[in-house]
Amino acid sequence: MFDNLNHRLYHHFSCTYLSILRYMQKRMAHDTEYTLEQMSILNMLRNLGKADVDTMARLIIKEPNTLLQIMNRMVEKGYLEKQKIGRKTVYQITEEHRAKHNPELFNDYTQDIFDCFTQEEKDKYLELSDKLFNSVNTKLNNYFVEYE
């Protein structure tokens, strides 16, 4: 179908990523009250304690305005609370919701996805993925610096 190796790599990576996202979204919708994005935010805030939208956007790789909308809806649902600290607004998981949120659920889903790999294959995949991620981020940062 695709003769060019780079095109095949891109297509394979994109389709795999989208398939994993679809799988996670369907599992979440079936098993929890959260969307995949909400679960990612909850897991990140469980690790960080508190964070502002800009920090979360860099870590989750989401546009700040989109993330702000999601997080404010999570505040309305009682999952998160926000607090002004100086000029920044920081978010954290509410005490009530911290007791209800099971962070291991996300681990169960990802284990289910990656159980087709041996530990050695997982380590190699992470090594290659990190290399690709760093390369793309460098190119992205250079592109915006050069063309802004």
LINBELTA-V904667 format. One record per pair of residues at least 24 apart in sequence whose ideal C-beta (glycine too) atoms are under 8 Angstrom apart, sorted by sequence separation. I is the first residue (numbers start at 1). J is the second residue. D is the distance in Angstrom with one decimal. If there is no record, write none. Layout:
# LINBELTA-V904667
i	j	d
I	J	D
I	J	D
This chain:
# LINBELTA-V904667
i	j	d
37	62	7.6
41	67	7.8
41	70	6.8
41	71	6.4
38	70	7.0
37	70	5.6
41	74	6.7
50	83	7.7
45	80	7.2
56	91	7.5
38	74	6.1
52	88	4.7
53	89	7.3
42	79	6.8
52	89	6.3
52	90	5.1
53	91	7.4
41	80	7.7
51	90	6.2
52	91	7.4
50	90	4.5
51	91	6.4
38	79	6.9
50	91	6.8
51	92	7.9
50	92	4.5
49	92	6.4
45	91	6.5
45	92	5.9
46	93	6.4
45	93	5.2
42	93	6.2
46	98	7.5
42	97	8.0
46	101	7.2
46	103	5.5
42	101	5.4
43	103	5.6
42	103	7.4
43	106	5.6
39	105	7.5
40	106	7.9
39	106	5.5
32	105	6.5
31	105	7.1
28	109	7.6
27	109	5.3
24	109	5.8
27	112	8.0
23	109	7.9
24	110	8.0
24	113	7.8
23	113	6.6
20	113	6.0
